[in-house]
Amino acid sequence: MYRYRTEDTFDEQIDFILRFLFEYQPVEQKRQLYIPVYTLFMQLDLAAHYFLFSLIEERLPRRAKLFFVAEDYQGKKEMIVEVMQYWLGQELPKKVT
C-alpha cells in the first residue's frame, strides 16, 4: 500500500483522506469509511486543507488538474466532497463549511 508524503500535524488524517480518494476499495468499504473520512476532512485547519489540495493536485490528470486549480478554497472543498460522495451515490449536503 502506498503511503503519501505528508509533513504537518495532520499526517495520518491527510494520508487517510488521500487513500480514500485515490485507492480502489469496494463500494461497501467506501460506504463504511465515508463518515470518518468526511469528518476528518471537515476538521482539518486551513493550512492542512491547502496542503491536502496540493497533494491532490499532484495526482490529478491534466484536465482535472485545470478544473481543480481554477476553484477557490470553498470550491475545492466542495469538489472533494462531491468526489467522496460520487462513489456512494449520496446526495450532497445543503451547505459545506
N, CA, C and O atoms as CSV, one atom per row, in Angstrom:
chain,resi,resn,atom,element,x,y,z
A,1,MET,N,N,0.847,-1.175,0.000
A,1,MET,CA,C,0.000,0.000,0.000
A,1,MET,C,C,0.897,1.244,0.000
A,1,MET,O,O,1.859,1.330,0.763
A,2,TYR,N,N,0.572,2.178,-0.845
A,2,TYR,CA,C,1.343,3.401,-0.985
A,2,TYR,C,C,1.048,4.353,0.159
A,2,TYR,O,O,-0.110,4.537,0.534
A,3,ARG,N,N,2.096,4.965,0.720
A,3,ARG,CA,C,1.936,5.995,1.751
A,3,ARG,C,C,2.242,7.340,1.114
A,3,ARG,O,O,3.320,7.516,0.546
A,4,TYR,N,N,1.327,8.286,1.193
A,4,TYR,CA,C,1.529,9.607,0.636
A,4,TYR,C,C,2.411,10.425,1.565
A,4,TYR,O,O,2.325,10.307,2.787
A,5,ARG,N,N,3.255,11.251,0.973
A,5,ARG,CA,C,4.119,12.115,1.772
A,5,ARG,C,C,3.279,13.231,2.394
A,5,ARG,O,O,2.623,13.996,1.686
A,6,THR,N,N,3.308,13.313,3.695
A,6,THR,CA,C,2.665,14.414,4.398
A,6,THR,C,C,3.646,14.925,5.433
A,6,THR,O,O,4.464,14.165,5.950
A,7,GLU,N,N,3.567,16.220,5.737
A,7,GLU,CA,C,4.616,16.819,6.563
A,7,GLU,C,C,4.121,17.662,7.731
A,7,GLU,O,O,4.944,18.294,8.393
A,8,ASP,N,N,2.855,17.708,8.014
A,8,ASP,CA,C,2.406,18.527,9.132
A,8,ASP,C,C,1.730,17.682,10.201
A,8,ASP,O,O,1.816,16.454,10.169
A,9,THR,N,N,1.069,18.322,11.134
A,9,THR,CA,C,0.487,17.609,12.267
A,9,THR,C,C,-0.688,16.718,11.896
A,9,THR,O,O,-1.129,15.913,12.716
A,10,PHE,N,N,-1.192,16.841,10.711
A,10,PHE,CA,C,-2.326,16.041,10.267
A,10,PHE,C,C,-1.893,14.902,9.349
A,10,PHE,O,O,-2.664,14.473,8.490
A,11,ASP,N,N,-0.673,14.411,9.521
A,11,ASP,CA,C,-0.111,13.398,8.616
A,11,ASP,C,C,-1.037,12.218,8.377
A,11,ASP,O,O,-1.373,11.916,7.232
A,12,GLU,N,N,-1.448,11.556,9.428
A,12,GLU,CA,C,-2.264,10.351,9.282
A,12,GLU,C,C,-3.649,10.666,8.725
A,12,GLU,O,O,-4.191,9.894,7.935
A,13,GLN,N,N,-4.219,11.796,9.133
A,13,GLN,CA,C,-5.532,12.161,8.631
A,13,GLN,C,C,-5.490,12.461,7.135
A,13,GLN,O,O,-6.361,12.021,6.385
A,14,ILE,N,N,-4.478,13.210,6.702
A,14,ILE,CA,C,-4.342,13.535,5.286
A,14,ILE,C,C,-4.093,12.269,4.487
A,14,ILE,O,O,-4.668,12.089,3.413
A,15,ASP,N,N,-3.252,11.401,4.991
A,15,ASP,CA,C,-2.980,10.139,4.299
A,15,ASP,C,C,-4.258,9.304,4.179
A,15,ASP,O,O,-4.506,8.696,3.137
A,16,PHE,N,N,-5.059,9.274,5.232
A,16,PHE,CA,C,-6.322,8.537,5.237
A,16,PHE,C,C,-7.278,9.084,4.174
A,16,PHE,O,O,-7.917,8.316,3.454
A,17,ILE,N,N,-7.373,10.404,4.080
A,17,ILE,CA,C,-8.237,11.042,3.090
A,17,ILE,C,C,-7.740,10.748,1.679
A,17,ILE,O,O,-8.537,10.428,0.796
A,18,LEU,N,N,-6.437,10.852,1.459
A,18,LEU,CA,C,-5.872,10.584,0.130
A,18,LEU,C,C,-6.099,9.138,-0.297
A,18,LEU,O,O,-6.425,8.874,-1.454
A,19,ARG,N,N,-5.927,8.206,0.632
A,19,ARG,CA,C,-6.168,6.801,0.296
A,19,ARG,C,C,-7.635,6.573,-0.056
A,19,ARG,O,O,-7.945,5.810,-0.971
A,20,PHE,N,N,-8.531,7.229,0.666
A,20,PHE,CA,C,-9.963,7.109,0.359
A,20,PHE,C,C,-10.263,7.635,-1.044
A,20,PHE,O,O,-11.041,7.030,-1.782
A,21,LEU,N,N,-9.648,8.760,-1.410
A,21,LEU,CA,C,-9.917,9.381,-2.700
A,21,LEU,C,C,-9.280,8.644,-3.876
A,21,LEU,O,O,-9.892,8.548,-4.940
A,22,PHE,N,N,-8.067,8.123,-3.708
A,22,PHE,CA,C,-7.302,7.650,-4.858
A,22,PHE,C,C,-7.075,6.144,-4.937
A,22,PHE,O,O,-6.685,5.653,-5.997
A,23,GLU,N,N,-7.299,5.405,-3.881
A,23,GLU,CA,C,-7.082,3.963,-3.938
A,23,GLU,C,C,-8.399,3.238,-4.133
A,23,GLU,O,O,-9.435,3.629,-3.594
A,24,TYR,N,N,-8.333,2.173,-4.916
A,24,TYR,CA,C,-9.540,1.375,-5.141
A,24,TYR,C,C,-9.921,0.631,-3.871
A,24,TYR,O,O,-9.081,0.016,-3.214
A,25,GLN,N,N,-11.194,0.700,-3.544
A,25,GLN,CA,C,-11.782,-0.073,-2.456
A,25,GLN,C,C,-13.191,-0.441,-2.890
A,25,GLN,O,O,-13.834,0.332,-3.600
A,26,PRO,N,N,-13.678,-1.585,-2.488
A,26,PRO,CA,C,-15.068,-1.933,-2.813
A,26,PRO,C,C,-16.028,-0.865,-2.279
A,26,PRO,O,O,-15.745,-0.209,-1.276
A,27,VAL,N,N,-17.147,-0.704,-2.952
A,27,VAL,CA,C,-18.115,0.332,-2.588
A,27,VAL,C,C,-18.567,0.180,-1.142
A,27,VAL,O,O,-18.717,1.174,-0.431
A,28,GLU,N,N,-18.783,-1.040,-0.706
A,28,GLU,CA,C,-19.226,-1.261,0.679
A,28,GLU,C,C,-18.189,-0.737,1.675
A,28,GLU,O,O,-18.546,-0.146,2.695
A,29,GLN,N,N,-16.923,-0.951,1.382
A,29,GLN,CA,C,-15.856,-0.460,2.262
A,29,GLN,C,C,-15.810,1.069,2.238
A,29,GLN,O,O,-15.602,1.701,3.274
A,30,LYS,N,N,-16.003,1.659,1.059
A,30,LYS,CA,C,-16.034,3.129,0.963
A,30,LYS,C,C,-17.207,3.686,1.763
A,30,LYS,O,O,-17.078,4.720,2.418
A,31,ARG,N,N,-18.346,3.007,1.713
A,31,ARG,CA,C,-19.509,3.468,2.486
A,31,ARG,C,C,-19.208,3.471,3.978
A,31,ARG,O,O,-19.608,4.392,4.690
A,32,GLN,N,N,-18.514,2.457,4.450
A,32,GLN,CA,C,-18.178,2.375,5.872
A,32,GLN,C,C,-17.174,3.453,6.275
A,32,GLN,O,O,-17.209,3.944,7.403
A,33,LEU,N,N,-16.287,3.818,5.364
A,33,LEU,CA,C,-15.246,4.797,5.672
A,33,LEU,C,C,-15.676,6.238,5.426
A,33,LEU,O,O,-15.006,7.166,5.878
A,34,TYR,N,N,-16.783,6.439,4.717
A,34,TYR,CA,C,-17.168,7.788,4.316
A,34,TYR,C,C,-17.316,8.748,5.502
A,34,TYR,O,O,-16.722,9.826,5.490
A,35,ILE,N,N,-18.076,8.387,6.498
A,35,ILE,CA,C,-18.332,9.288,7.634
A,35,ILE,C,C,-17.025,9.659,8.352
A,35,ILE,O,O,-16.797,10.843,8.600
A,36,PRO,N,N,-16.153,8.685,8.699
A,36,PRO,CA,C,-14.891,9.089,9.336
A,36,PRO,C,C,-14.021,9.967,8.435
A,36,PRO,O,O,-13.393,10.910,8.918
A,37,VAL,N,N,-13.976,9.673,7.140
A,37,VAL,CA,C,-13.153,10.474,6.222
A,37,VAL,C,C,-13.729,11.874,6.087
A,37,VAL,O,O,-12.990,12.857,6.137
A,38,TYR,N,N,-15.039,11.973,5.918
A,38,TYR,CA,C,-15.689,13.278,5.795
A,38,TYR,C,C,-15.463,14.109,7.059
A,38,TYR,O,O,-15.157,15.298,6.976
A,39,THR,N,N,-15.613,13.493,8.211
A,39,THR,CA,C,-15.412,14.190,9.487
A,39,THR,C,C,-13.977,14.694,9.607
A,39,THR,O,O,-13.752,15.844,9.986
A,40,LEU,N,N,-13.014,13.848,9.289
A,40,LEU,CA,C,-11.608,14.271,9.325
A,40,LEU,C,C,-11.360,15.424,8.361
A,40,LEU,O,O,-10.686,16.395,8.705
A,41,PHE,N,N,-11.900,15.315,7.168
A,41,PHE,CA,C,-11.710,16.358,6.165
A,41,PHE,C,C,-12.245,17.698,6.664
A,41,PHE,O,O,-11.590,18.727,6.498
A,42,MET,N,N,-13.411,17.690,7.263
A,42,MET,CA,C,-14.010,18.940,7.734
A,42,MET,C,C,-13.297,19.510,8.962
A,42,MET,O,O,-13.407,20.705,9.235
A,43,GLN,N,N,-12.571,18.673,9.705
A,43,GLN,CA,C,-11.874,19.136,10.904
A,43,GLN,C,C,-10.471,19.666,10.633
A,43,GLN,O,O,-9.844,20.232,11.528
A,44,LEU,N,N,-9.972,19.491,9.419
A,44,LEU,CA,C,-8.635,19.993,9.105
A,44,LEU,C,C,-8.609,21.512,9.191
A,44,LEU,O,O,-9.599,22.176,8.885
A,45,ASP,N,N,-7.469,22.058,9.611
A,45,ASP,CA,C,-7.354,23.511,9.644
A,45,ASP,C,C,-6.998,24.040,8.253
A,45,ASP,O,O,-6.790,23.263,7.321
A,46,LEU,N,N,-6.932,25.338,8.127
A,46,LEU,CA,C,-6.705,25.990,6.839
A,46,LEU,C,C,-5.412,25.515,6.172
A,46,LEU,O,O,-5.409,25.180,4.988
A,47,ALA,N,N,-4.319,25.485,6.928
A,47,ALA,CA,C,-3.034,25.063,6.369
A,47,ALA,C,C,-3.072,23.608,5.913
A,47,ALA,O,O,-2.517,23.269,4.868
A,48,ALA,N,N,-3.718,22.758,6.687
A,48,ALA,CA,C,-3.822,21.343,6.323
A,48,ALA,C,C,-4.667,21.166,5.063
A,48,ALA,O,O,-4.360,20.319,4.224
A,49,HIS,N,N,-5.733,21.964,4.927
A,49,HIS,CA,C,-6.547,21.892,3.710
A,49,HIS,C,C,-5.714,22.261,2.490
A,49,HIS,O,O,-5.761,21.564,1.477
A,50,TYR,N,N,-4.947,23.354,2.574
A,50,TYR,CA,C,-4.144,23.758,1.421
A,50,TYR,C,C,-3.060,22.730,1.113
A,50,TYR,O,O,-2.731,22.506,-0.052
A,51,PHE,N,N,-2.513,22.116,2.131
A,51,PHE,CA,C,-1.525,21.065,1.901
A,51,PHE,C,C,-2.183,19.869,1.215
A,51,PHE,O,O,-1.621,19.299,0.280
A,52,LEU,N,N,-3.367,19.494,1.680
A,52,LEU,CA,C,-4.119,18.414,1.048
A,52,LEU,C,C,-4.449,18.760,-0.408
A,52,LEU,O,O,-4.333,17.912,-1.292
A,53,PHE,N,N,-4.858,20.001,-0.650
A,53,PHE,CA,C,-5.158,20.428,-2.018
A,53,PHE,C,C,-3.941,20.242,-2.927
A,53,PHE,O,O,-4.079,19.779,-4.059
A,54,SER,N,N,-2.765,20.599,-2.441
A,54,SER,CA,C,-1.563,20.461,-3.268
A,54,SER,C,C,-1.243,18.996,-3.543
A,54,SER,O,O,-0.811,18.658,-4.646
A,55,LEU,N,N,-1.445,18.128,-2.566
A,55,LEU,CA,C,-1.205,16.699,-2.784
A,55,LEU,C,C,-2.220,16.108,-3.761
A,55,LEU,O,O,-1.872,15.260,-4.584
A,56,ILE,N,N,-3.458,16.549,-3.671
A,56,ILE,CA,C,-4.483,16.083,-4.608
A,56,ILE,C,C,-4.150,16.563,-6.019
A,56,ILE,O,O,-4.248,15.803,-6.982
A,57,GLU,N,N,-3.761,17.821,-6.129
A,57,GLU,CA,C,-3.424,18.390,-7.433
A,57,GLU,C,C,-2.320,17.598,-8.128
A,57,GLU,O,O,-2.372,17.397,-9.341
A,58,GLU,N,N,-1.324,17.150,-7.369
A,58,GLU,CA,C,-0.224,16.364,-7.934
A,58,GLU,C,C,-0.712,15.071,-8.573
A,58,GLU,O,O,-0.121,14.598,-9.544
A,59,ARG,N,N,-1.770,14.503,-8.044
A,59,ARG,CA,C,-2.259,13.196,-8.503
A,59,ARG,C,C,-3.245,13.265,-9.669
A,59,ARG,O,O,-3.540,12.242,-10.289
A,60,LEU,N,N,-3.747,14.434,-9.967
A,60,LEU,CA,C,-4.795,14.557,-10.981
A,60,LEU,C,C,-4.225,14.571,-12.396
A,60,LEU,O,O,-3.123,15.071,-12.623
A,61,PRO,N,N,-4.979,14.020,-13.344
A,61,PRO,CA,C,-4.590,14.175,-14.751
A,61,PRO,C,C,-4.744,15.636,-15.164
A,61,PRO,O,O,-5.402,16.413,-14.472
A,62,ARG,N,N,-4.148,16.004,-16.271
A,62,ARG,CA,C,-4.058,17.407,-16.682
A,62,ARG,C,C,-5.403,18.137,-16.687
A,62,ARG,O,O,-5.521,19.207,-16.090
A,63,ARG,N,N,-6.396,17.587,-17.337
A,63,ARG,CA,C,-7.677,18.282,-17.454
A,63,ARG,C,C,-8.350,18.460,-16.089
A,63,ARG,O,O,-8.859,19.537,-15.782
A,64,ALA,N,N,-8.351,17.419,-15.285
A,64,ALA,CA,C,-8.933,17.516,-13.938
A,64,ALA,C,C,-8.155,18.522,-13.097
A,64,ALA,O,O,-8.731,19.262,-12.300
A,65,LYS,N,N,-6.835,18.539,-13.287
A,65,LYS,CA,C,-5.998,19.488,-12.549
A,65,LYS,C,C,-6.392,20.921,-12.891
A,65,LYS,O,O,-6.449,21.770,-12.001
A,66,LEU,N,N,-6.661,21.204,-14.155
A,66,LEU,CA,C,-7.066,22.553,-14.561
A,66,LEU,C,C,-8.380,22.962,-13.903
A,66,LEU,O,O,-8.515,24.097,-13.447
A,67,PHE,N,N,-9.342,22.054,-13.851
A,67,PHE,CA,C,-10.607,22.354,-13.175
A,67,PHE,C,C,-10.386,22.596,-11.685
A,67,PHE,O,O,-10.965,23.516,-11.108
A,68,PHE,N,N,-9.551,21.770,-11.067
A,68,PHE,CA,C,-9.302,21.874,-9.630
A,68,PHE,C,C,-8.582,23.178,-9.293
A,68,PHE,O,O,-8.947,23.855,-8.332
A,69,VAL,N,N,-7.570,23.530,-10.071
A,69,VAL,CA,C,-6.789,24.743,-9.825
A,69,VAL,C,C,-7.649,25.994,-9.986
A,69,VAL,O,O,-7.430,26.990,-9.296
A,70,ALA,N,N,-8.617,25.948,-10.885
A,70,ALA,CA,C,-9.462,27.113,-11.145
A,70,ALA,C,C,-10.415,27.430,-9.992
A,70,ALA,O,O,-10.938,28.542,-9.915
A,71,GLU,N,N,-10.644,26.482,-9.108
A,71,GLU,CA,C,-11.570,26.688,-7.990
A,71,GLU,C,C,-10.914,27.481,-6.859
A,71,GLU,O,O,-9.700,27.426,-6.665
A,72,ASP,N,N,-11.745,28.219,-6.117
A,72,ASP,CA,C,-11.257,28.874,-4.901
A,72,ASP,C,C,-11.279,27.860,-3.751
A,72,ASP,O,O,-11.608,26.691,-3.952
A,73,TYR,N,N,-10.934,28.312,-2.566
A,73,TYR,CA,C,-10.844,27.427,-1.397
A,73,TYR,C,C,-12.144,26.650,-1.181
A,73,TYR,O,O,-12.130,25.425,-1.064
A,74,GLN,N,N,-13.255,27.364,-1.130
A,74,GLN,CA,C,-14.551,26.717,-0.886
A,74,GLN,C,C,-14.916,25.775,-2.029
A,74,GLN,O,O,-15.455,24.692,-1.796
A,75,GLY,N,N,-14.628,26.179,-3.247
A,75,GLY,CA,C,-14.911,25.339,-4.402
A,75,GLY,C,C,-14.119,24.043,-4.369
A,75,GLY,O,O,-14.637,22.989,-4.737
A,76,LYS,N,N,-12.865,24.112,-3.931
A,76,LYS,CA,C,-12.043,22.900,-3.818
A,76,LYS,C,C,-12.602,21.961,-2.759
A,76,LYS,O,O,-12.649,20.748,-2.960
A,77,LYS,N,N,-13.026,22.526,-1.631
A,77,LYS,CA,C,-13.622,21.689,-0.585
A,77,LYS,C,C,-14.879,21.001,-1.105
A,77,LYS,O,O,-15.069,19.803,-0.894
A,78,GLU,N,N,-15.730,21.756,-1.780
A,78,GLU,CA,C,-16.967,21.184,-2.307
A,78,GLU,C,C,-16.677,20.115,-3.359
A,78,GLU,O,O,-17.357,19.091,-3.412
A,79,MET,N,N,-15.666,20.355,-4.193
A,79,MET,CA,C,-15.314,19.386,-5.230
A,79,MET,C,C,-14.835,18.078,-4.602
A,79,MET,O,O,-15.183,16.999,-5.080
A,80,ILE,N,N,-14.047,18.166,-3.547
A,80,ILE,CA,C,-13.547,16.968,-2.867
A,80,ILE,C,C,-14.708,16.201,-2.235
A,80,ILE,O,O,-14.755,14.974,-2.318
A,81,VAL,N,N,-15.634,16.904,-1.613
A,81,VAL,CA,C,-16.810,16.251,-1.022
A,81,VAL,C,C,-17.645,15.587,-2.114
A,81,VAL,O,O,-18.149,14.481,-1.919
A,82,GLU,N,N,-17.797,16.245,-3.252
A,82,GLU,CA,C,-18.540,15.647,-4.370
A,82,GLU,C,C,-17.887,14.350,-4.826
A,82,GLU,O,O,-18.579,13.370,-5.102
A,83,VAL,N,N,-16.557,14.335,-4.906
A,83,VAL,CA,C,-15.845,13.124,-5.319
A,83,VAL,C,C,-16.032,12.031,-4.281
A,83,VAL,O,O,-16.252,10.872,-4.634
A,84,MET,N,N,-15.948,12.384,-3.006
A,84,MET,CA,C,-16.169,11.394,-1.948
A,84,MET,C,C,-17.556,10.775,-2.088
A,84,MET,O,O,-17.718,9.562,-1.949
A,85,GLN,N,N,-18.544,11.602,-2.361
A,85,GLN,CA,C,-19.923,11.140,-2.412
A,85,GLN,C,C,-20.272,10.465,-3.725
A,85,GLN,O,O,-21.236,9.701,-3.785
A,86,TYR,N,N,-19.516,10.725,-4.770
A,86,TYR,CA,C,-19.777,10.104,-6.068
A,86,TYR,C,C,-19.775,8.583,-5.960
A,86,TYR,O,O,-20.636,7.906,-6.521
A,87,TRP,N,N,-18.804,8.065,-5.237
A,87,TRP,CA,C,-18.674,6.612,-5.107
A,87,TRP,C,C,-19.787,6.012,-4.271
A,87,TRP,O,O,-20.012,4.803,-4.323
A,88,LEU,N,N,-20.478,6.822,-3.510
A,88,LEU,CA,C,-21.507,6.313,-2.607
A,88,LEU,C,C,-22.912,6.500,-3.139
A,88,LEU,O,O,-23.851,5.863,-2.662
A,89,GLY,N,N,-23.059,7.366,-4.119
A,89,GLY,CA,C,-24.388,7.645,-4.647
A,89,GLY,C,C,-25.235,8.434,-3.671
A,89,GLY,O,O,-26.462,8.341,-3.698
A,90,GLN,N,N,-24.589,9.215,-2.800
A,90,GLN,CA,C,-25.317,10.003,-1.813
A,90,GLN,C,C,-25.524,11.419,-2.330
A,90,GLN,O,O,-24.782,11.893,-3.191
A,91,GLU,N,N,-26.539,12.087,-1.797
A,91,GLU,CA,C,-26.780,13.476,-2.147
A,91,GLU,C,C,-25.794,14.363,-1.413
A,91,GLU,O,O,-25.302,14.021,-0.337
A,92,LEU,N,N,-25.515,15.509,-2.016
A,92,LEU,CA,C,-24.636,16.480,-1.379
A,92,LEU,C,C,-25.355,17.165,-0.242
A,92,LEU,O,O,-26.564,17.385,-0.311
A,93,PRO,N,N,-24.612,17.510,0.823
A,93,PRO,CA,C,-25.247,18.292,1.882
A,93,PRO,C,C,-25.625,19.677,1.342
A,93,PRO,O,O,-25.059,20.137,0.351
A,94,LYS,N,N,-26.569,20.325,1.989
A,94,LYS,CA,C,-27.037,21.638,1.537
A,94,LYS,C,C,-25.921,22.670,1.526
A,94,LYS,O,O,-25.840,23.484,0.606
A,95,LYS,N,N,-25.051,22.647,2.546
A,95,LYS,CA,C,-24.004,23.646,2.641
A,95,LYS,C,C,-22.758,22.994,3.213
A,95,LYS,O,O,-22.827,22.310,4.235
A,96,VAL,N,N,-21.610,23.202,2.556
A,96,VAL,CA,C,-20.326,22.716,3.056
A,96,VAL,C,C,-19.599,23.904,3.643
A,96,VAL,O,O,-19.399,24.912,2.964
A,97,THR,N,N,-19.199,23.794,4.910
A,97,THR,CA,C,-18.493,24.910,5.549
A,97,THR,C,C,-17.084,24.544,5.867
A,97,THR,O,O,-16.340,25.362,6.408
